[in-house]
Every structure is written in structure tokens, then in C-alpha cells.
Amino acid sequence: MLAEKSEYTFFVFHFTWFPVFTSFCKNLIDFFHRLATVGHIEEIISDRMLLEQLFARLRELDPDADTIIQCWLDDYKISDRAIAEKLGRKQRTFADQMKKIRTELRKIRGY
């Protein structure tokens, strides 16, 4: 036999389903968070692989590449002039070399 409906039936129904609904929402939010995180991880891995390719090519083009890379890691805003001083090279010569190297590295990046 069906229960008789009253004016409170609506509220009883909603309150009994409320824990299920909140659990569903939490799971949905967790799912989208994991989905977004996975996308970021793939992007990070892709960027890391590109960076390794760029560093490898830089090492092929310049014998002091490890020193240059370390200068960039220590201070990403370091000027070519400061790096040239650390390497004991003339600033103009180093700037010309870096221009050629950057052109070569842009080919790897695709622009």
C-alpha cells in the first residue's frame, strides 16, 4: 500500500536524498579537479621535454652552455652582458652568438 501524501512529503523526499546529492556533487567536483590536474601534468611534462631539447641543442651550439644555463637558473633576468663577463667573452661577440643561437632554438619551438 502506498503511503498517503501529505504537505510534508516533498520535504521528506528532499531531505532523504540530500546526502546522496551532496556526495554526487563532491564526486563531480573531485572528478573535474583530477581532470584539470591531469591536463596540467601533461602540459608540464611537455614543457619539460621541450626545455630538455632546447638545452641539448644549446650544448651542441656552445661549449659553455652549462655555464649559460646555470646563469639563467640563478637569475632568469640576467643580461647577455653579464653572462659574457662571466664567460670572459666580449659583449658584442657574445650578443651576436646568442642571436644566432636563439634563432636556432626558435626553430625547435616552432616559431
N, C-alpha and C positions, 0 to 999 in steps of 0.2 A: 504494500500500500504506500502510496506517495505521501510524503509529509505535506501537511497543509501549509500553504504560503501565507506569510504574514508580512507586515510592513518592515520587519527586521530581516527578512530572508536575504535581501540584497546585501546588507552589511555583513551578515554571517558568511555568505559566499565569498565576498571580497577579503574578509579577514582570514579566512581559512586558506585562500590562495596567495596571500601576501608573502609568506616566507618563500614559496616556490617562485614567485615573480621576482623578488629581490635576489634570490640565488641565481636565477636566469640572467638578470641584469649584470650581476657581478661577473658571472662566467663570460658574458658577452664582452664586457669591458676588458677582462683579462685576455680574451682571445684577440681583440684588436690591439691591445698593448703588445702582446707577443708578436703579432703580425708586423707592427711598426718596428719593433726591435730587430726582428729578422731582417727587414729591409735595410736598416741602418748597419747591421753587421755585414751584410753583403757589400754595401757601399764602402765601408771601412776596409774590408779585405781587398776590394777592387782598387781603392786608393793606395793601399799599402803595396800592392803588386806593381802599380804604375810607378810609385816612388822608387821601388827597388830597380825597375827597368831604367829609370832616369839616372839613378846613382851609378848603375853598372855602365851606362853609356858615358857618363861623365868621367868615370875611371878610365875608360878607353881613350877619351879625348885629352885628358890632362893628368900628368903623373902626380900632381899634388892634389888630386881630387879629394882624398880623405881629409886633408887639412881644410880645404874649402868647405866640405860638408860639415866638419866639426865647427867651423866658424859660424855657419848658418844655424846649426843646432844650438850653439851658445847664445847667439843673438840674431834672430831672423831679420832684423832691420839693418844688419851690418852693411856698410857700403863696400863697393868694389875697391875703393881707395884703401880702406882699412885692411881688406884681405890682401891686396897687393903688397902693402907694407909688411904684413906678417910673413908673406912668402918671399920677400926680398926682391920683388919684381917692380919694374917701372909701372906706374899707374896707367899710363896711356896704352902700353903694350898689353897689360892685363885686361883693361877695358875692351880692347879690340878682340882679344882671345875669348873673353866672356860673351861678347856679342855673337861671335861665331858659334860658340857652344850653346848659347840659349836658342839660336836659330835651329840648331841640330836637335835640341831637346824638344822644341815645339813640334817638330815632325813626329816624334814619338807620341806626344799628347794629342796630335790630330788637329792642331791649329797654330 
